[in-house]
């Protein structure tokens, strides 16, 4: 899931502590349906979901 391929910037989300509603939806979709997600990306997605639940990453309006 690299930014270069038009996919989610996982490292940027973790660094900035923010994600848009669209990015959140895409994360859920990738996590639930895409068997080709690498272990590394799956781990980062899990970290994002964990931080959202802890209030360390906030959902923002926007694209």
Secondary structure by P-SEA (a helix, b strand, c coil): ccccccccaaaaaaaaccccaaaaaaaaaaacccccccaaaaaaaaaaaaaaaaccbbbbccc
